[in-house]
Structure formats: C-alpha cells, structure tokens
Amino acid sequence: MSETIALAADHAGYALKEKLKEVLIERGVDVLDLGTYSAEPADYPDQANAVAEALAEGRAQRGVLVCGTGIGIAIAANRHRHVRAALCHDVTTTRLAREHNDANVLVLGGRIVGEATARDCLTTFLDTPFAGGRHARRVAKLG
C-alpha cells in the first residue's frame, strides 16, 4: 500500500502548495489535495483541520501544510492530539523533526521558505524515518 500525503494551504501558501504537489506526484506519492484551490482568501485553521481530519480517518498517513509564515497553520494543526506538526525552515529542522519528534505533518511558510528549500524539506520529510529509541518515550508523552 502506498502512502497518501494530505496537502493543504491557505491563500498565502497556495502557490507553494501547488509546487509541492508536483514533487509528490513526480515521486509517485498519492496526494490528497484538501485546498485551497486558488489564491483567494482562505482561513488557515480550515485547512489545518482538514488535514488533521484526513489523518484521523486514515485517508492519509502524513500531511503537509503551508500558510504565509507557517506559524498560524502549525498552531491550528497542533490543537489536534494526533497531529505532530513541525514548522521547518531547512533540511536540518525537517530531518530532526522526523528523527526525534516523529512529526507527521510538515509545515512550511510560503512567504518565508524559497521553493528550492521547500522541495528539499519535503524530500527530507518523506525520506527520513523516526529514530525511535530514547525519542519514543518522549513522543509517547505528547499523545
């Protein structure tokens, strides 16, 4: 069974979301695009909630969220107990979010992170496993 990634953004993250969707499709990943579908104003909590719901229902195994800075959509996503959304700015923060925190949602700031860096972060998010070990005990305390 292939992994499905739920992908969503508000208006400020729309353009980057579309670029990241291309990367996922190129890699053969099943994409669940939960909007927004244009640069018209959209409220980031709605997209964060849609991804959280997709994860809870098993329609996706992991998610990617984008808003202007990534801050608001990360806060909204982390209100859900089963979500571990990590706001990442580079490959190092992305790798550590997966290895140490078992992040299941990558969050990027569409106005903060350039396209090339965002692509690298997405690839790292997809390819980096959770390290487990001493980190498992800590992650278990989150949920």
URWOSUL-V226806 format. One record per pair of residues at least 12 apart in sequence whose ideal C-beta (glycine too) atoms are under 10 Angstrom apart, sorted by the first residue. I is the first residue (numbers start at 0). J is the second residue. Records with the same first field share a line. If there is no record, write none. Layout:
I=J  J
This chain:
0=29  60
1=27  28  29  60
2=23  27  28  29  59  60  61  125
3=23  28  29  30  31  53  54  57  58  59  60  61  62
4=19  20  23  26  28  29  30  31  32  50  53  59  60  61  62  63  104  105  121  124  125
5=29  30  31  32  33  46  49  50  51  52  53  54  56  58  59  60  61  62  63  64  103  104
6=19  20  23  28  30  31  32  33  34  46  49  50  53  59  61  62  63  64  65  105  121
7=31  32  33  34  35  41  43  45  46  47  48  49  50  51  53  62  63  64  65  66  72  76  104
8=20  32  33  34  35  36  38  41  43  46  47  50  63  64  65  66  67  72  107  109
9=34  35  38  40  41  42  43  44  45  46  47  64  65  66  67  71  72  75  109
10=35  37  38  39  40  41  42  43  46  66  67  109
11=35  38  40  41  43  65  66  67  68  69  71  72  108  109  110
12=35  38  41  43  46  63  64  65  66  67  68  69  72  106  107  108  109  110  117
13=34  35  36  37  38  39  41  46  65  66  109
14=38  65  109  110  114
15=63  65  66  107  108  109  110  111  112  113  114  117  118  121
16=32  33  34  35  36  46  63  64  65  66  107  109  117
17=32  36  38  65
18=65  109  114  115  117  118  121
19=63  65  105  107  109  114  117  118  120  121
20=32  63
21=118
22=63  114  117  118  119  121  122  125
23=63  121  125
26=121  122  125  126
28=61  121  125
29=58  59  60
30=59  63
31=49  50  53  58  59  62
33=45  46  47  48  49  50  52  53  58  59  62  64
34=46  49
35=49  65
41=66
42=66  71  72  75
43=64  65  66  67  68  69  70  71  72  73  74  75  76
44=66  71  72  74  75  76  78
45=72  75
46=62  64  65  66  72  75  76
47=62  64  66  71  72  73  74  75  76  77  78  79  82  84  104  106
48=75  76  78  79  82
49=62  64
50=62  63  64  72  75  76  79  82  84  103  104  106
51=64  75  76  77  78  79  80  81  82  84  103  104
52=79
54=76  79  81  82  103  104
55=79  80  81  82
59=103  104
60=103
61=83  97  102  103  104  105  124  125
62=76  82  84  102  103  104  105  106  124
63=84  104  105  106  107  117  120  121  124  125
64=76  82  84  86  104  105  106  107
65=105  106  107  108  109  110  112  117
66=86  106  107  108  109  110  111
67=108  109  110  111
68=86  106  107  108  109  110  111  112
69=84  85  86  87  88  105  106  107  108  109  110  111  112
70=86  106  108  111
71=106  108
72=84  86  104  106  107  108  109
73=85  86  87  104  105  106  107  108
74=86  106
75=106
76=103  104  106
77=104  106  141
79=104
80=141  142
81=103  141  142
82=102  103  104  141  142
83=96  97  100  101  102  103  104  138  141  142
84=96  100  102  103  104  105  106
85=97  99  100  101  102  103  104  105  106  107  120  124
86=102  104  105  106  107  108  111  112
87=102  105  106  107  108  112  116  117  120  121  123  124
88=107  108  111  112  116  117  120
89=112  116  119  120  123
90=116  119  120  122  123  124  127
91=120  123
92=120  123
93=105  107  116  117  119  120  121  122  123  124  125  126  127
94=120  123  124  126  127
95=123  127  130  134
96=120  123  124  127  129
97=123  124  125  126  127  128  129  130
98=127  128  129  130  131  132  134
99=129  130  132  133  134  137  138
100=129  130  134  137  138  141
101=128  129  130  131  134  135  137  138  139  141  142
102=124  127  129  138
103=124  129
104=124
105=117  120  121  123  124  125
106=120
107=120  121  124
